[in-house]
Amino acid sequence: MTIDVTSVHASEDFHLEIQFRNGERRRFDMRPLLRQKPWNRIAAPHLFKHARVEYGTVMWPGEIDIAPETLYQDSVAC
């Protein structure tokens, strides 16, 4: 099953509110990943807020992304 992201909202507390193609809305905590490469490059709120949906997943400037399967599996229902 393909898990595509259809919309995303990046909050100031480094959480992503994500809508998936299957209709589910989930919340993903990016804080643990922001200490690791390449996500450490978006660890400032003014950079993190530039999250967008592209190719069925969440991306940031600099072509930083995260697998949609990870976003789904490691998130919680809202």
C-alpha positions in Angstrom: 0.0 0.0 0.0 1.3 3.4 -0.9 1.1 6.0 1.8 1.1 9.4 0.1 1.0 12.7 1.9 -1.6 15.2 0.6 -1.1 18.2 2.9 1.2 19.3 5.7 1.3 22.0 8.3 4.6 22.6 10.2 4.0 23.9 13.7 6.4 26.1 15.8 7.1 23.2 18.1 8.6 21.1 15.3 5.6 18.9 14.8 4.0 18.1 11.4 0.2 17.9 11.0 -0.1 15.6 8.1 -3.1 14.5 5.9 -2.6 11.2 4.1 -4.3 10.1 0.8 -6.2 7.4 2.8 -8.0 10.3 4.7 -6.1 9.9 8.0 -4.8 13.0 9.8 -1.7 12.3 11.9 0.9 14.2 14.0 4.6 13.6 13.6 7.2 14.8 16.1 10.4 15.9 14.1 12.4 16.9 17.3 14.4 13.7 17.6 15.4 13.8 13.9 16.5 17.4 14.0 19.8 16.4 15.7 20.7 14.2 12.7 21.8 14.9 9.2 20.3 16.1 6.9 17.4 17.3 9.1 19.7 19.3 11.3 19.8 21.9 8.4 16.1 22.7 9.1 16.3 22.8 12.9 15.4 26.5 13.2 11.7 27.5 13.2 12.0 29.9 10.3 13.4 27.0 8.2 11.2 24.2 9.5 8.0 26.1 8.6 8.8 25.8 4.9 7.6 22.2 4.8 5.7 21.4 1.7 4.2 18.3 -0.1 6.1 17.1 -3.1 6.1 13.7 -4.7 3.7 12.3 -2.0 5.9 13.2 0.9 7.1 16.2 3.0 10.0 18.2 1.7 11.9 21.3 2.7 14.2 23.6 0.7 17.5 22.0 -0.1 15.7 18.8 -1.2 15.5 17.6 2.4 12.7 15.0 2.8 11.5 12.1 4.8 9.9 8.9 3.7 6.1 8.9 3.8 6.1 5.4 5.3 8.2 6.8 8.3 5.8 9.7 8.6 2.9 7.4 8.8 4.4 4.6 11.0 6.0 7.0 13.6 3.1 9.4 13.9 0.0 9.5 16.0 -3.6 10.0 15.0 -5.0 13.5 15.6 
